[in-house]
Amino acid sequence: MPKRIANIAINTPVYSLFDYQIPSNMDVRLGNRVNVKFRNRDIVGVVFDIKEESLVSDGKLKEISSLVDNTPTFSTEYLSLISWVSSYYHHPIGQTLQAALPKYISDGKTIYQEDNVPEYHIKQNKIFDYSSDQENAIDKISDNLEKFNCFVLDGITGSGKTEVYKNICEKVLRKNRQVAILSPEINLIPQLVDDFIKISEVSQYHSGLTEKEKFMNWCSIYKGYKKIIIGTRSSIFTPFNNLGLIIIDEEHDVSFKQQEGLKYNARDVATYIAKSMNIPIILGSATPSLESINNIRKKNFIHIRMKNRVSKSTLPDLKIINMDNKKNKTISEEILLEIKNRLDKNEQSLLFLNRRGYSPVIICKNCSWIPRSKDNKLPMTYHKSKNLLICHHSAKCIPFKNICPSCGNKEFINIGEGTEKVEEIISNNFSNARIIRIDSDTTRKKGELEKIFKKARNNDYDILIGTQMLSKGHNFPNVTLVAILNIDQRLFSPNIKAIEQLAQQLIQVSGRAGRYNKKGTVFLQTSLPDNDNLKKLIKDGYENWAKDLLAYRKSLELPPHKNFSLFKAKSRDRMYANKFLENIKGTLIKSKNIEIFGPIPSTFPKKNNLYNMHLVVQSNSKKDLNYALRDCINRIKNITYLSKVRWSIDIDPIDYD
């Protein structure tokens, strides 16, 4: 009788599967979780393939110890998804699977089954009066629910994209199929749940849940008990049961890209899943990503515009305030006056500054000493409310003693501003106003952010001050003033997507103003009012600005017209990081249709006591790029000093950090 060999994925930084012999009395099939011995440890693996031969000699070939489940846990389609993600993002297959699963499933816990499953039903909803834009979008998508199409729902803030989602969702549910809805941020999920629970029961999946909650919800999705799944990027890996539609809300958001470990983009993985399952996917945004606009241009995606607000309210007026000669560089007198006017009318104001803390840099008035992080030599941000100096890159913090360790002086100058400083200025000017600061420092407790947003919608606050948490998807009916306080630094960022992100953020934040019957106004403070990008964005709008940026990037052969990747190396010794990448470069340079730049230092050359170096690898051909990287990975194990370097590959990177 021929041998039966199982190819098993194991959570280890090795790119191949591992061979184990299947005992003659064991019924092992593809997708089974199995217990195996690996380097003298008992661990759980997953069977990806079964064959009759192995390159491992009989004497060294170990047997599978036991089955975790009698029937396969994972479908062949799910195994194919994990294999594709591992291959495309050049990440070890065992670690790819580990990243996709909740801990309890990886550890071999038995899949939970409900004894009394509530009968699934769709709730009756009141008839909604759709706008012509909404009806057009619904008609176009509804006619194509039985096959793959990628729809870019390009709707301005307040145009009613969520009602379109709900209408299409209900149609898919009536076919007894699941709907997956992805949000870029956990803080947006409660609002989505409130919207979709009106249709049917909802299952959530995101990092804000406990491991037990994630496991229970994963099992519920797996068994098909819940038909609507709402989550962040990791929810794209839940094992859907008869999936019929995927919705990516705020598809432009860079939060869909994982930055550590498996560096996947959930939007792109979702598109792959939709295509492989032959189901539709909706990418919704008021500011579509350049990748999506480029795919529309190439006729790969279907463009649906929604350019009118459902409330018939007009878009807010956008006014620029030149801060170049202002005495107060944090908040201009014009904005303070506008806030007073809103308070007099019982309307809300929103102040946006994408930097928490009190001051990003403090400096000794006597000797110019600046507190810097020991891990990366970057200036530490002063947090006045906690009297701490915090490095926002390594999260290390130390008490601020208000004494210069260099000269003993007790006087310091604050350079720049964060949300704490803005809150202080506003409190001093409007002592009777109800003010709330919304950033990661004030919303750490579970459920706190949801409570704040609910109060804001109920008009319990007069002035909202916050970071990007305020810019995405939230609906504040009584906000008629939005002030964007400082964007100048980001106009010249070296990161690939910096200018695109800035434009998207400006449009998204502006969209919080005047969403109902009250006219809104947006003020943009800048010392660079003549910047070409700002002028173009304000004069011609996001769509025309984005088309120009696409053309400019094409002339420079930059993404999305070129396929980019980063080979990243970290080491306690800069020499080893550089030497490793030079070695990689020597291998890659032999590949066809490949361009290589570097090694170059990261945007943050030193972080957590490690030197960071990059090698930029690009090609016109995605196939040639992947082949070259795969060939290079196979040779890395021969590098003698490999233990001194941590390396990774970032496909379709969003920055150079």
Rosetta blueprint (number, residue, H / E / L):
1 M L
2 P L
3 K L
4 R L
5 I E
6 A E
7 N E
8 I E
9 A E
10 I L
11 N L
12 T L
13 P L
14 V L
15 Y L
16 S L
17 L L
18 F E
19 D E
20 Y E
21 Q E
22 I L
23 P L
24 S L
25 N L
26 M L
27 D L
28 V L
29 R L
30 L L
31 G L
32 N L
33 R E
34 V E
35 N E
36 V E
37 K E
38 F E
39 R L
40 N L
41 R E
42 D E
43 I E
44 V E
45 G E
46 V E
47 V E
48 F E
49 D E
50 I E
51 K E
52 E L
53 E L
54 S L
55 L L
56 V L
57 S L
58 D L
59 G L
60 K L
61 L L
62 K L
63 E E
64 I L
65 S L
66 S E
67 L E
68 V L
69 D L
70 N L
71 T L
72 P L
73 T L
74 F L
75 S L
76 T H
77 E H
78 Y H
79 L H
80 S H
81 L H
82 I H
83 S H
84 W H
85 V H
86 S H
87 S H
88 Y H
89 Y L
90 H L
91 H L
92 P L
93 I H
94 G H
95 Q H
96 T H
97 L H
98 Q H
99 A H
100 A H
101 L L
102 P L
103 K H
104 Y H
105 I H
106 S H
107 D L
108 G L
109 K L
110 T L
111 I L
112 Y L
113 Q L
114 E L
115 D L
116 N L
117 V L
118 P L
119 E L
120 Y L
121 H L
122 I L
123 K L
124 Q L
125 N L
126 K L
127 I L
128 F L
129 D L
130 Y L
131 S L
132 S H
133 D H
134 Q H
135 E H
136 N H
137 A H
138 I H
139 D H
140 K H
141 I H
142 S H
143 D L
144 N L
145 L L
146 E L
147 K L
148 F L
149 N L
150 C E
151 F E
152 V E
153 L E
154 D E
155 G E
156 I L
157 T L
158 G L
159 S L
160 G L
161 K H
162 T H
163 E H
164 V H
165 Y H
166 K H
167 N H
168 I H
169 C H
170 E H
171 K H
172 V H
173 L H
174 R L
175 K L
176 N L
177 R L
178 Q E
179 V E
180 A E
181 I E
182 L E
183 S L
184 P L
185 E L
186 I H
187 N H
188 L H
189 I H
190 P H
191 Q H
192 L H
193 V H
194 D H
195 D H
196 F H
197 I L
198 K L
199 I L
200 S L
201 E L
202 V E
203 S E
204 Q E
205 Y E
206 H L
207 S L
208 G L
209 L L
210 T L
211 E H
212 K H
213 E H
214 K H
215 F H
216 M H
217 N H
218 W H
219 C H
220 S H
221 I H
222 Y H
223 K H
224 G L
225 Y L
226 K L
227 K L
228 I E
229 I E
230 I E
231 G E
232 T L
233 R H
234 S H
235 S H
236 I H
237 F H
238 T L
239 P L
240 F L
241 N L
242 N L
243 L E
244 G E
245 L E
246 I E
247 I E
248 I E
249 D E
250 E L
251 E L
252 H L
253 D L
254 V H
255 S H
256 F H
257 K E
258 Q L
259 Q L
260 E L
261 G L
262 L L
263 K L
264 Y L
265 N E
266 A H
267 R H
268 D H
269 V H
270 A H
271 T H
272 Y H
273 I H
274 A H
275 K H
276 S H
277 M H
278 N L
279 I L
280 P L
281 I E
282 I E
283 L E
284 G E
285 S E
286 A L
287 T L
288 P L
289 S L
290 L H
291 E H
292 S H
293 I H
294 N H
295 N H
296 I H
297 R H
298 K L
299 K L
300 N L
301 F L
302 I E
303 H E
304 I E
305 R E
306 M E
307 K L
308 N L
309 R L
310 V L
311 S L
312 K L
313 S L
314 T L
315 L L
316 P L
317 D E
318 L E
319 K E
320 I E
321 I E
322 N E
323 M L
324 D L
325 N L
326 K L
327 K L
328 N L
329 K L
330 T L
331 I L
332 S L
333 E H
334 E H
335 I H
336 L H
337 L H
338 E H
339 I H
340 K H
341 N H
342 R H
343 L H
344 D H
345 K L
346 N L
347 E L
348 Q E
349 S E
350 L E
351 L E
352 F E
353 L L
354 N L
355 R L
356 R L
357 G L
358 Y L
359 S E
360 P L
361 V E
362 I E
363 I E
364 C E
365 K L
366 N L
367 C L
368 S L
369 W L
370 I L
371 P L
372 R E
373 S L
374 K L
375 D L
376 N L
377 K L
378 L L
379 P E
380 M L
381 T E
382 Y E
383 H E
384 K L
385 S L
386 K L
387 N L
388 L E
389 L E
390 I E
391 C L
392 H L
393 H L
394 S L
395 A L
396 K L
397 C E
398 I E
399 P E
400 F L
401 K L
402 N L
403 I L
404 C L
405 P L
406 S L
407 C L
408 G L
409 N L
410 K L
411 E L
412 F E
413 I E
414 N E
415 I E
416 G L
417 E L
418 G L
419 T H
420 E H
421 K H
422 V H
423 E H
424 E H
425 I H
426 I H
427 S H
428 N H
429 N H
430 F L
431 S L
432 N L
433 A L
434 R L
435 I E
436 I E
437 R E
438 I E
439 D L
440 S L
441 D L
442 T L
443 T L
444 R L
445 K L
446 K L
447 G L
448 E H
449 L H
450 E H
451 K H
452 I H
453 F H
454 K H
455 K H
456 A H
457 R H
458 N L
459 N L
460 D L
461 Y L
462 D L
463 I E
464 L E
465 I E
466 G E
467 T L
468 Q H
469 M H
470 L H
471 S L
472 K L
473 G L
474 H L
475 N L
476 F L
477 P L
478 N L
479 V E
480 T E
481 L E
482 V E
483 A E
484 I E
485 L L
486 N L
487 I L
488 D H
489 Q H
490 R H
491 L H
492 F H
493 S L
494 P L
495 N L
496 I L
497 K L
498 A H
499 I H
500 E H
501 Q H
502 L H
503 A H
504 Q H
505 Q H
506 L H
507 I H
508 Q H
509 V H
510 S H
511 G L
512 R L
513 A L
514 G L
515 R L
516 Y L
517 N L
518 K L
519 K L
520 G L
521 T E
522 V E
523 F E
524 L E
525 Q E
526 T E
527 S L
528 L L
529 P L
530 D L
531 N L
532 D H
533 N H
534 L H
535 K H
536 K H
537 L H
538 I H
539 K H
540 D H
541 G H
542 Y H
543 E H
544 N H
545 W H
546 A H
547 K H
548 D H
549 L H
550 L H
551 A H
552 Y H
553 R H
554 K H
555 S H
556 L L
557 E L
558 L L
559 P L
560 P L
561 H L
562 K L
563 N E
564 F E
565 S E
566 L E
567 F E
568 K E
569 A E
570 K E
571 S E
572 R L
573 D L
574 R H
575 M H
576 Y H
577 A H
578 N H
579 K H
580 F H
581 L H
582 E H
583 N H
584 I H
585 K H
586 G H
587 T H
588 L H
589 I L
590 K L
591 S L
592 K L
593 N L
594 I L
595 E E
596 I E
597 F E
598 G E
599 P E
600 I E
601 P E
602 S E
603 T E
604 F E
605 P E
606 K E
607 K E
608 N L
609 N L
610 L E
611 Y E
612 N E
613 M E
614 H E
615 L E
616 V E
617 V E
618 Q E
619 S E
620 N L
621 S L
622 K H
623 K H
624 D H
625 L H
626 N H
627 Y H
628 A H
629 L H
630 R H
631 D H
632 C H
633 I H
634 N H
635 R H
636 I H
637 K L
638 N L
639 I L
640 T L
641 Y L
642 L H
643 S H
644 K H
645 V L
646 R E
647 W E
648 S E
649 I E
650 D E
651 I E
652 D L
653 P L
654 I L
655 D L
656 Y L
657 D L
